[in-house]
């Protein structure tokens, strides 16, 4: 199963092929910005995971990806994605 999200106006109605939910707020998150193809995102995720562990945090939920500049041009090396990992002190 994949959870994907996009901002939507309140009047969007599901046709049954997807579900509309409001994401809960995240009190605290580790974040990192990835630039470039998502094919190369694993090293960015690993950097964030090392930071979480090194600084005494643990993950508390599903991560989120915020697409800041993505897919609107033919230069994927310029795409910008913010990775967010809900955390708490261990």
Beta strands, then each sheet from edge to edge (+ up, - down):
strand 1: 29-35
strand 2: 57-59
strand 3: 64-69
strand 4: 80-89
sheet 1: 1+ 4- 2+
sheet 2: 1+ 4- 3+
end
